Amino acid sequence: MSTLTQPAHTPTVRYGTGPLRASTIFVGRSIRHSLRDGEGLVMAVALPIMLMLMFTFVFGGAISGDGYIDYVVPGVILITAGFGASSVAVSVNRDLTRGAMRRFRSMPIPAATVLVGHTVASMIRNLVATAVVIGVAVAVGFRPDATPVEWLGALGLVTLWIITVTALFAFVGLAAGSPEAAGAYGFGLLFLPYVSSAFAPIDTMPGWLQPVATYQPVNPIIETIRGLLVGGETAPWAALAWCGGIIAVAAVLVVWRFPRSRDR
């Protein structure tokens, strides 16, 4: 009597998505969310433009007179990047607190690529916002005399700063307990350009404040962008060192915090 042999059970193979493909998907997701949040996009561009116009036409005559817009635009560019990147803290925290991250962790994908998506989308949004701000500045009198190489250098430094602040805001989003708290914590980082040479020369500040303004991270970045676009002293190595150091610290904090952050 023959014995029937039962076929062995073949396990179901779940094919995952690689880091590059997953990152591309999350970049598209973040950009779509940004486009749906039309008010947030408008405010991220409108606020720096309003600030530039206010300082140029309301305070510019008292601060520096003619040509002040050439002085102030580099600082406004960094403020634009800060405003745009600050939304990353809220977006990351929403993924944690509203269940999206739980879903991502259950899928055959590298869940951390959601942070890559937020970072790359932030860079794209902020570069577009920066182009709009520069266009408005040119329309109201900004006259840079940079060569193509200097423009590329300034654009590269702006891009590096966008990545820097986005990495910081991503950690803030992971560490905060709610989207509202993430927005509030991140808002404090936006004040750095105001305590620098963005709007007034440092030697016009009180003596006790001058070292703070001189040696804080944003100041050499602003000085370098200003020097590349309209001439003057630059501090490229200090700017690159600050950006590289902050990115390294932020990356360590994100790598430490991400596995420990659970849906709340």
C-alpha positions as protocol buffer text, in pm:
chain_id: "A"
residue {
  index: 1
  type: MET
  ca { x: 0 y: 0 z: 0 }
}
residue {
  index: 2
  type: SER
  ca { x: 153 y: 324 z: -110 }
}
residue {
  index: 3
  type: THR
  ca { x: 181 y: 615 z: 125 }
}
residue {
  index: 4
  type: LEU
  ca { x: 77 y: 952 z: 2 }
}
residue {
  index: 5
  type: THR
  ca { x: 341 y: 1209 z: 63 }
}
residue {
  index: 6
  type: GLN
  ca { x: 209 y: 1544 z: 173 }
}
residue {
  index: 7
  type: PRO
  ca { x: 373 y: 1830 z: -8 }
}
residue {
  index: 8
  type: ALA
  ca { x: 594 y: 2037 z: 215 }
}
residue {
  index: 9
  type: HIS
  ca { x: 454 y: 2375 z: 304 }
}
residue {
  index: 10
  type: THR
  ca { x: 630 y: 2648 z: 111 }
}
residue {
  index: 11
  type: PRO
  ca { x: 665 y: 2960 z: 323 }
}
residue {
  index: 12
  type: THR
  ca { x: 542 y: 3285 z: 179 }
}
residue {
  index: 13
  type: VAL
  ca { x: 830 y: 3506 z: 84 }
}
residue {
  index: 14
  type: ARG
  ca { x: 782 y: 3877 z: 151 }
}
residue {
  index: 15
  type: TYR
  ca { x: 998 y: 4083 z: -75 }
}
residue {
  index: 16
  type: GLY
  ca { x: 1084 y: 4416 z: 82 }
}
residue {
  index: 17
  type: THR
  ca { x: 1169 y: 4750 z: -72 }
}
residue {
  index: 18
  type: GLY
  ca { x: 1529 y: 4866 z: -71 }
}
residue {
  index: 19
  type: PRO
  ca { x: 1648 y: 5188 z: 96 }
}
residue {
  index: 20
  type: LEU
  ca { x: 1672 y: 5384 z: -231 }
}
residue {
  index: 21
  type: ARG
  ca { x: 1324 y: 5293 z: -351 }
}
residue {
  index: 22
  type: ALA
  ca { x: 1173 y: 5347 z: -7 }
}
residue {
  index: 23
  type: SER
  ca { x: 1343 y: 5686 z: 25 }
}
residue {
  index: 24
  type: THR
  ca { x: 1206 y: 5791 z: -315 }
}
residue {
  index: 25
  type: ILE
  ca { x: 855 y: 5692 z: -210 }
}
residue {
  index: 26
  type: PHE
  ca { x: 882 y: 5887 z: 116 }
}
residue {
  index: 27
  type: VAL
  ca { x: 1020 y: 6193 z: -62 }
}
residue {
  index: 28
  type: GLY
  ca { x: 715 y: 6191 z: -289 }
}
residue {
  index: 29
  type: ARG
  ca { x: 489 y: 6143 z: 13 }
}
residue {
  index: 30
  type: SER
  ca { x: 641 y: 6443 z: 194 }
}
residue {
  index: 31
  type: ILE
  ca { x: 618 y: 6664 z: -113 }
}
residue {
  index: 32
  type: ARG
  ca { x: 252 y: 6571 z: -166 }
}
residue {
  index: 33
  type: HIS
  ca { x: 177 y: 6655 z: 197 }
}
residue {
  index: 34
  type: SER
  ca { x: 352 y: 6991 z: 151 }
}
residue {
  index: 35
  type: LEU
  ca { x: 149 y: 7072 z: -160 }
}
residue {
  index: 36
  type: ARG
  ca { x: -172 y: 6990 z: 24 }
}
residue {
  index: 37
  type: ASP
  ca { x: -70 y: 7227 z: 303 }
}
residue {
  index: 38
  type: GLY
  ca { x: -92 y: 7536 z: 84 }
}
residue {
  index: 39
  type: GLU
  ca { x: -115 y: 7778 z: 377 }
}
residue {
  index: 40
  type: GLY
  ca { x: 204 y: 7641 z: 531 }
}
residue {
  index: 41
  type: LEU
  ca { x: 391 y: 7677 z: 202 }
}
residue {
  index: 42
  type: VAL
  ca { x: 273 y: 8033 z: 154 }
}
residue {
  index: 43
  type: MET
  ca { x: 369 y: 8134 z: 507 }
}
residue {
  index: 44
  type: ALA
  ca { x: 712 y: 7971 z: 481 }
}
residue {
  index: 45
  type: VAL
  ca { x: 786 y: 8204 z: 187 }
}
residue {
  index: 46
  type: ALA
  ca { x: 575 y: 8507 z: 281 }
}
residue {
  index: 47
  type: LEU
  ca { x: 716 y: 8559 z: 630 }
}
residue {
  index: 48
  type: PRO
  ca { x: 1082 y: 8593 z: 522 }
}
residue {
  index: 49
  type: ILE
  ca { x: 978 y: 8820 z: 233 }
}
residue {
  index: 50
  type: MET
  ca { x: 779 y: 9041 z: 469 }
}
residue {
  index: 51
  type: LEU
  ca { x: 1075 y: 9048 z: 706 }
}
residue {
  index: 52
  type: MET
  ca { x: 1309 y: 9151 z: 426 }
}
residue {
  index: 53
  type: LEU
  ca { x: 1076 y: 9426 z: 306 }
}
residue {
  index: 54
  type: MET
  ca { x: 1022 y: 9553 z: 659 }
}
residue {
  index: 55
  type: PHE
  ca { x: 1391 y: 9576 z: 740 }
}
residue {
  index: 56
  type: THR
  ca { x: 1475 y: 9725 z: 401 }
}
residue {
  index: 57
  type: PHE
  ca { x: 1206 y: 9991 z: 372 }
}
residue {
  index: 58
  type: VAL
  ca { x: 1110 y: 10055 z: 736 }
}
residue {
  index: 59
  type: PHE
  ca { x: 1437 y: 10017 z: 927 }
}
residue {
  index: 60
  type: GLY
  ca { x: 1693 y: 10023 z: 647 }
}
residue {
  index: 61
  type: GLY
  ca { x: 1726 y: 10401 z: 630 }
}
residue {
  index: 62
  type: ALA
  ca { x: 1802 y: 10426 z: 999 }
}
residue {
  index: 63
  type: ILE
  ca { x: 2035 y: 10125 z: 1008 }
}
residue {
  index: 64
  type: SER
  ca { x: 2247 y: 10159 z: 696 }
}
residue {
  index: 65
  type: GLY
  ca { x: 2089 y: 10381 z: 431 }
}
residue {
  index: 66
  type: ASP
  ca { x: 2112 y: 10303 z: 58 }
}
residue {
  index: 67
  type: GLY
  ca { x: 2224 y: 9955 z: -35 }
}
residue {
  index: 68
  type: TYR
  ca { x: 2101 y: 9795 z: 285 }
}
residue {
  index: 69
  type: ILE
  ca { x: 1909 y: 9532 z: 92 }
}
residue {
  index: 70
  type: ASP
  ca { x: 2239 y: 9389 z: -36 }
}
residue {
  index: 71
  type: TYR
  ca { x: 2346 y: 9351 z: 325 }
}
residue {
  index: 72
  type: VAL
  ca { x: 2026 y: 9196 z: 457 }
}
residue {
  index: 73
  type: VAL
  ca { x: 1936 y: 8938 z: 188 }
}
residue {
  index: 74
  type: PRO
  ca { x: 2190 y: 8669 z: 296 }
}
residue {
  index: 75
  type: GLY
  ca { x: 2040 y: 8665 z: 645 }
}
residue {
  index: 76
  type: VAL
  ca { x: 1689 y: 8646 z: 505 }
}
residue {
  index: 77
  type: ILE
  ca { x: 1792 y: 8346 z: 293 }
}
residue {
  index: 78
  type: LEU
  ca { x: 1894 y: 8158 z: 609 }
}
residue {
  index: 79
  type: ILE
  ca { x: 1574 y: 8260 z: 787 }
}
residue {
  index: 80
  type: THR
  ca { x: 1380 y: 8123 z: 489 }
}
residue {
  index: 81
  type: ALA
  ca { x: 1560 y: 7790 z: 528 }
}
residue {
  index: 82
  type: GLY
  ca { x: 1483 y: 7785 z: 899 }
}
residue {
  index: 83
  type: PHE
  ca { x: 1115 y: 7856 z: 855 }
}
residue {
  index: 84
  type: GLY
  ca { x: 1083 y: 7591 z: 587 }
}
residue {
  index: 85
  type: ALA
  ca { x: 1276 y: 7324 z: 777 }
}
residue {
  index: 86
  type: SER
  ca { x: 1088 y: 7382 z: 1103 }
}
residue {
  index: 87
  type: SER
  ca { x: 785 y: 7202 z: 959 }
}
residue {
  index: 88
  type: VAL
  ca { x: 990 y: 6880 z: 955 }
}
residue {
  index: 89
  type: ALA
  ca { x: 975 y: 6861 z: 1335 }
}
residue {
  index: 90
  type: VAL
  ca { x: 595 y: 6869 z: 1325 }
}
residue {
  index: 91
  type: SER
  ca { x: 571 y: 6623 z: 1034 }
}
residue {
  index: 92
  type: VAL
  ca { x: 802 y: 6368 z: 1197 }
}
residue {
  index: 93
  type: ASN
  ca { x: 615 y: 6394 z: 1526 }
}
residue {
  index: 94
  type: ARG
  ca { x: 281 y: 6346 z: 1352 }
}
residue {
  index: 95
  type: ASP
  ca { x: 411 y: 6025 z: 1198 }
}
residue {
  index: 96
  type: LEU
  ca { x: 493 y: 5905 z: 1549 }
}
residue {
  index: 97
  type: THR
  ca { x: 181 y: 6021 z: 1729 }
}
residue {
  index: 98
  type: ARG
  ca { x: -82 y: 5938 z: 1467 }
}
residue {
  index: 99
  type: GLY
  ca { x: 13 y: 5580 z: 1391 }
}
residue {
  index: 100
  type: ALA
  ca { x: 194 y: 5617 z: 1059 }
}
residue {
  index: 101
  type: MET
  ca { x: 529 y: 5512 z: 1201 }
}
residue {
  index: 102
  type: ARG
  ca { x: 373 y: 5198 z: 1352 }
}
residue {
  index: 103
  type: ARG
  ca { x: 256 y: 5101 z: 1006 }
}
residue {
  index: 104
  type: PHE
  ca { x: 594 y: 5174 z: 848 }
}
residue {
  index: 105
  type: ARG
  ca { x: 772 y: 4958 z: 1106 }
}
residue {
  index: 106
  type: SER
  ca { x: 543 y: 4665 z: 1026 }
}
residue {
  index: 107
  type: MET
  ca { x: 622 y: 4679 z: 655 }
}
residue {
  index: 108
  type: PRO
  ca { x: 921 y: 4515 z: 478 }
}
residue {
  index: 109
  type: ILE
  ca { x: 1097 y: 4846 z: 431 }
}
residue {
  index: 110
  type: PRO
  ca { x: 1369 y: 5035 z: 622 }
}
residue {
  index: 111
  type: ALA
  ca { x: 1145 y: 5247 z: 845 }
}
residue {
  index: 112
  type: ALA
  ca { x: 1418 y: 5506 z: 896 }
}
residue {
  index: 113
  type: THR
  ca { x: 1390 y: 5605 z: 529 }
}
residue {
  index: 114
  type: VAL
  ca { x: 1084 y: 5809 z: 627 }
}
residue {
  index: 115
  type: LEU
  ca { x: 1332 y: 6054 z: 781 }
}
residue {
  index: 116
  type: VAL
  ca { x: 1528 y: 6059 z: 454 }
}
residue {
  index: 117
  type: GLY
  ca { x: 1204 y: 6147 z: 276 }
}
residue {
  index: 118
  type: HIS
  ca { x: 1137 y: 6437 z: 512 }
}
residue {
  index: 119
  type: THR
  ca { x: 1495 y: 6565 z: 474 }
}
residue {
  index: 120
  type: VAL
  ca { x: 1511 y: 6554 z: 94 }
}
residue {
  index: 121
  type: ALA
  ca { x: 1162 y: 6702 z: 57 }
}
residue {
  index: 122
  type: SER
  ca { x: 1262 y: 6983 z: 295 }
}
residue {
  index: 123
  type: MET
  ca { x: 1569 y: 7056 z: 82 }
}
residue {
  index: 124
  type: ILE
  ca { x: 1359 y: 7076 z: -235 }
}
residue {
  index: 125
  type: ARG
  ca { x: 1094 y: 7298 z: -73 }
}
residue {
  index: 126
  type: ASN
  ca { x: 1349 y: 7531 z: 77 }
}
residue {
  index: 127
  type: LEU
  ca { x: 1552 y: 7571 z: -241 }
}
residue {
  index: 128
  type: VAL
  ca { x: 1234 y: 7670 z: -425 }
}
residue {
  index: 129
  type: ALA
  ca { x: 1145 y: 7913 z: -144 }
}
residue {
  index: 130
  type: THR
  ca { x: 1498 y: 8055 z: -154 }
}
residue {
  index: 131
  type: ALA
  ca { x: 1469 y: 8115 z: -528 }
}
residue {
  index: 132
  type: VAL
  ca { x: 1140 y: 8300 z: -474 }
}
residue {
  index: 133
  type: VAL
  ca { x: 1292 y: 8516 z: -199 }
}
residue {
  index: 134
  type: ILE
  ca { x: 1594 y: 8603 z: -416 }
}
residue {
  index: 135
  type: GLY
  ca { x: 1363 y: 8686 z: -706 }
}
residue {
  index: 136
  type: VAL
  ca { x: 1162 y: 8928 z: -490 }
}
residue {
  index: 137
  type: ALA
  ca { x: 1485 y: 9077 z: -354 }
}
residue {
  index: 138
  type: VAL
  ca { x: 1612 y: 9143 z: -708 }
}
residue {
  index: 139
  type: ALA
  ca { x: 1279 y: 9303 z: -794 }
}
residue {
  index: 140
  type: VAL
  ca { x: 1311 y: 9550 z: -506 }
}
residue {
  index: 141
  type: GLY
  ca { x: 1679 y: 9638 z: -559 }
}
residue {
  index: 142
  type: PHE
  ca { x: 1910 y: 9349 z: -465 }
}
residue {
  index: 143
  type: ARG
  ca { x: 2208 y: 9362 z: -701 }
}
residue {
  index: 144
  type: PRO
  ca { x: 2454 y: 9075 z: -646 }
}
residue {
  index: 145
  type: ASP
  ca { x: 2777 y: 9085 z: -848 }
}
residue {
  index: 146
  type: ALA
  ca { x: 2872 y: 8719 z: -798 }
}
residue {
  index: 147
  type: THR
  ca { x: 3031 y: 8509 z: -1069 }
}
residue {
  index: 148
  type: PRO
  ca { x: 2871 y: 8175 z: -1168 }
}
residue {
  index: 149
  type: VAL
  ca { x: 3123 y: 7993 z: -948 }
}
residue {
  index: 150
  type: GLU
  ca { x: 3039 y: 8217 z: -652 }
}
residue {
  index: 151
  type: TRP
  ca { x: 2667 y: 8159 z: -709 }
}
residue {
  index: 152
  type: LEU
  ca { x: 2729 y: 7784 z: -705 }
}
residue {
  index: 153
  type: GLY
  ca { x: 2927 y: 7820 z: -384 }
}
residue {
  index: 154
  type: ALA
  ca { x: 2652 y: 8021 z: -218 }
}
residue {
  index: 155
  type: LEU
  ca { x: 2385 y: 7777 z: -336 }
}
residue {
  index: 156
  type: GLY
  ca { x: 2590 y: 7483 z: -210 }
}
residue {
  index: 157
  type: LEU
  ca { x: 2629 y: 7644 z: 132 }
}
residue {
  index: 158
  type: VAL
  ca { x: 2257 y: 7723 z: 150 }
}
residue {
  index: 159
  type: THR
  ca { x: 2179 y: 7361 z: 61 }
}
residue {
  index: 160
  type: LEU
  ca { x: 2418 y: 7237 z: 329 }
}
residue {
  index: 161
  type: TRP
  ca { x: 2254 y: 7464 z: 587 }
}
residue {
  index: 162
  type: ILE
  ca { x: 1909 y: 7336 z: 488 }
}
residue {
  index: 163
  type: ILE
  ca { x: 2025 y: 6979 z: 548 }
}
residue {
  index: 164
  type: THR
  ca { x: 2180 y: 7087 z: 878 }
}
residue {
  index: 165
  type: VAL
  ca { x: 1870 y: 7249 z: 1025 }
}
residue {
  index: 166
  type: THR
  ca { x: 1645 y: 6976 z: 884 }
}
residue {
  index: 167
  type: ALA
  ca { x: 1850 y: 6711 z: 1068 }
}
residue {
  index: 168
  type: LEU
  ca { x: 1813 y: 6910 z: 1390 }
}
residue {
  index: 169
  type: PHE
  ca { x: 1439 y: 6951 z: 1341 }
}
residue {
  index: 170
  type: ALA
  ca { x: 1403 y: 6578 z: 1267 }
}
residue {
  index: 171
  type: PHE
  ca { x: 1554 y: 6500 z: 1608 }
}
residue {
  index: 172
  type: VAL
  ca { x: 1324 y: 6756 z: 1770 }
}
residue {
  index: 173
  type: GLY
  ca { x: 1028 y: 6581 z: 1609 }
}
residue {
  index: 174
  type: LEU
  ca { x: 1145 y: 6243 z: 1744 }
}
residue {
  index: 175
  type: ALA
  ca { x: 1202 y: 6376 z: 2095 }
}
residue {
  index: 176
  type: ALA
  ca { x: 892 y: 6595 z: 2139 }
}
residue {
  index: 177
  type: GLY
  ca { x: 578 y: 6457 z: 2298 }
}
residue {
  index: 178
  type: SER
  ca { x: 330 y: 6616 z: 2056 }
}
residue {
  index: 179
  type: PRO
  ca { x: 324 y: 6808 z: 1725 }
}
residue {
  index: 180
  type: GLU
  ca { x: 251 y: 7129 z: 1916 }
}
residue {
  index: 181
  type: ALA
  ca { x: 554 y: 7077 z: 2140 }
}
residue {
  index: 182
  type: ALA
  ca { x: 771 y: 6994 z: 1837 }
}
residue {
  index: 183
  type: GLY
  ca { x: 673 y: 7322 z: 1675 }
}
residue {
  index: 184
  type: ALA
  ca { x: 744 y: 7516 z: 1993 }
}
residue {
  index: 185
  type: TYR
  ca { x: 1085 y: 7358 z: 2055 }
}
residue {
  index: 186
  type: GLY
  ca { x: 1188 y: 7407 z: 1694 }
}
residue {
  index: 187
  type: PHE
  ca { x: 1085 y: 7772 z: 1701 }
}
residue {
  index: 188
  type: GLY
  ca { x: 1373 y: 7850 z: 1936 }
}
residue {
  index: 189
  type: LEU
  ca { x: 1626 y: 7754 z: 1666 }
}
residue {
  index: 190
  type: LEU
  ca { x: 1481 y: 8018 z: 1435 }
}
residue {
  index: 191
  type: PHE
  ca { x: 1616 y: 8302 z: 1651 }
}
residue {
  index: 192
  type: LEU
  ca { x: 1984 y: 8233 z: 1580 }
}
residue {
  index: 193
  type: PRO
  ca { x: 2003 y: 8457 z: 1267 }
}
residue {
  index: 194
  type: TYR
  ca { x: 1873 y: 8754 z: 1466 }
}
residue {
  index: 195
  type: VAL
  ca { x: 2173 y: 8735 z: 1702 }
}
residue {
  index: 196
  type: SER
  ca { x: 2428 y: 8762 z: 1422 }
}
residue {
  index: 197
  type: SER
  ca { x: 2536 y: 9000 z: 1150 }
}
residue {
  index: 198
  type: ALA
  ca { x: 2221 y: 8924 z: 949 }
}
residue {
  index: 199
  type: PHE
  ca { x: 2059 y: 9265 z: 1003 }
}
residue {
  index: 200
  type: ALA
  ca { x: 2325 y: 9483 z: 1165 }
}
residue {
  index: 201
  type: PRO
  ca { x: 2707 y: 9481 z: 1197 }
}
residue {
  index: 202
  type: ILE
  ca { x: 2823 y: 9303 z: 1508 }
}
residue {
  index: 203
  type: ASP
  ca { x: 3037 y: 9597 z: 1620 }
}
residue {
  index: 204
  type: THR
  ca { x: 2718 y: 9800 z: 1674 }
}
residue {
  index: 205
  type: MET
  ca { x: 2594 y: 9552 z: 1937 }
}
residue {
  index: 206
  type: PRO
  ca { x: 2664 y: 9573 z: 2312 }
}
residue {
  index: 207
  type: GLY
  ca { x: 3008 y: 9451 z: 2410 }
}
residue {
  index: 208
  type: TRP
  ca { x: 2881 y: 9150 z: 2602 }
}
residue {
  index: 209
  type: LEU
  ca { x: 2674 y: 9037 z: 2303 }
}
residue {
  index: 210
  type: GLN
  ca { x: 2941 y: 9068 z: 2036 }
}
residue {
  index: 211
  type: PRO
  ca { x: 3129 y: 8742 z: 2120 }
}
residue {
  index: 212
  type: VAL
  ca { x: 2797 y: 8551 z: 2121 }
}
residue {
  index: 213
  type: ALA
  ca { x: 2701 y: 8690 z: 1780 }
}
residue {
  index: 214
  type: THR
  ca { x: 3049 y: 8633 z: 1635 }
}
residue {
  index: 215
  type: TYR
  ca { x: 3100 y: 8273 z: 1741 }
}
residue {
  index: 216
  type: GLN
  ca { x: 2754 y: 8126 z: 1705 }
}
residue {
  index: 217
  type: PRO
  ca { x: 2692 y: 7881 z: 1414 }
}
residue {
  index: 218
  type: VAL
  ca { x: 2485 y: 8102 z: 1183 }
}
residue {
  index: 219
  type: ASN
  ca { x: 2715 y: 8403 z: 1165 }
}
residue {
  index: 220
  type: PRO
  ca { x: 3000 y: 8256 z: 953 }
}
residue {
  index: 221
  type: ILE
  ca { x: 2742 y: 8108 z: 715 }
}
residue {
  index: 222
  type: ILE
  ca { x: 2576 y: 8447 z: 666 }
}
residue {
  index: 223
  type: GLU
  ca { x: 2914 y: 8620 z: 626 }
}
residue {
  index: 224
  type: THR
  ca { x: 3024 y: 8366 z: 365 }
}
residue {
  index: 225
  type: ILE
  ca { x: 2703 y: 8389 z: 162 }
}
residue {
  index: 226
  type: ARG
  ca { x: 2721 y: 8770 z: 176 }
}
residue {
  index: 227
  type: GLY
  ca { x: 3085 y: 8767 z: 70 }
}
residue {
  index: 228
  type: LEU
  ca { x: 3013 y: 8536 z: -224 }
}
residue {
  index: 229
  type: LEU
  ca { x: 2711 y: 8730 z: -350 }
}
residue {
  index: 230
  type: VAL
  ca { x: 2800 y: 9095 z: -290 }
}
residue {
  index: 231
  type: GLY
  ca { x: 3165 y: 9092 z: -184 }
}
residue {
  index: 232
  type: GLY
  ca { x: 3338 y: 9120 z: 150 }
}
residue {
  index: 233
  type: GLU
  ca { x: 3504 y: 8890 z: 398 }
}
residue {
  index: 234
  type: THR
  ca { x: 3409 y: 8523 z: 402 }
}
residue {
  index: 235
  type: ALA
  ca { x: 3453 y: 8244 z: 655 }
}
residue {
  index: 236
  type: PRO
  ca { x: 3399 y: 7930 z: 446 }
}
residue {
  index: 237
  type: TRP
  ca { x: 3596 y: 7691 z: 666 }
}
residue {
  index: 238
  type: ALA
  ca { x: 3415 y: 7801 z: 980 }
}
residue {
  index: 239
  type: ALA
  ca { x: 3080 y: 7773 z: 800 }
}
residue {
  index: 240
  type: LEU
  ca { x: 3159 y: 7423 z: 673 }
}
residue {
  index: 241
  type: ALA
  ca { x: 3291 y: 7314 z: 1012 }
}
residue {
  index: 242
  type: TRP
  ca { x: 2976 y: 7431 z: 1191 }
}
residue {
  index: 243
  type: CYS
  ca { x: 2747 y: 7260 z: 939 }
}
residue {
  index: 244
  type: GLY
  ca { x: 2948 y: 6937 z: 942 }
}
residue {
  index: 245
  type: GLY
  ca { x: 2966 y: 6929 z: 1320 }
}
residue {
  index: 246
  type: ILE
  ca { x: 2595 y: 6995 z: 1366 }
}
residue {
  index: 247
  type: ILE
  ca { x: 2500 y: 6731 z: 1107 }
}
residue {
  index: 248
  type: ALA
  ca { x: 2724 y: 6476 z: 1281 }
}
residue {
  index: 249
  type: VAL
  ca { x: 2574 y: 6547 z: 1623 }
}
residue {
  index: 250
  type: ALA
  ca { x: 2219 y: 6549 z: 1486 }
}
residue {
  index: 251
  type: ALA
  ca { x: 2279 y: 6219 z: 1304 }
}
residue {
  index: 252
  type: VAL
  ca { x: 2404 y: 6054 z: 1624 }
}
residue {
  index: 253
  type: LEU
  ca { x: 2104 y: 6184 z: 1817 }
}
residue {
  index: 254
  type: VAL
  ca { x: 1860 y: 6064 z: 1548 }
}
residue {
  index: 255
  type: VAL
  ca { x: 2023 y: 5719 z: 1531 }
}
residue {
  index: 256
  type: TRP
  ca { x: 2005 y: 5697 z: 1911 }
}
residue {
  index: 257
  type: ARG
  ca { x: 1650 y: 5825 z: 1941 }
}
residue {
  index: 258
  type: PHE
  ca { x: 1475 y: 5664 z: 1646 }
}
residue {
  index: 259
  type: PRO
  ca { x: 1475 y: 5302 z: 1775 }
}
residue {
  index: 260
  type: ARG
  ca { x: 1359 y: 5428 z: 2115 }
}
residue {
  index: 261
  type: SER
  ca { x: 1076 y: 5644 z: 1982 }
}
residue {
  index: 262
  type: ARG
  ca { x: 746 y: 5460 z: 1989 }
}
residue {
  index: 263
  type: ASP
  ca { x: 403 y: 5564 z: 1873 }
}
residue {
  index: 264
  type: ARG
  ca { x: 244 y: 5775 z: 2138 }
}
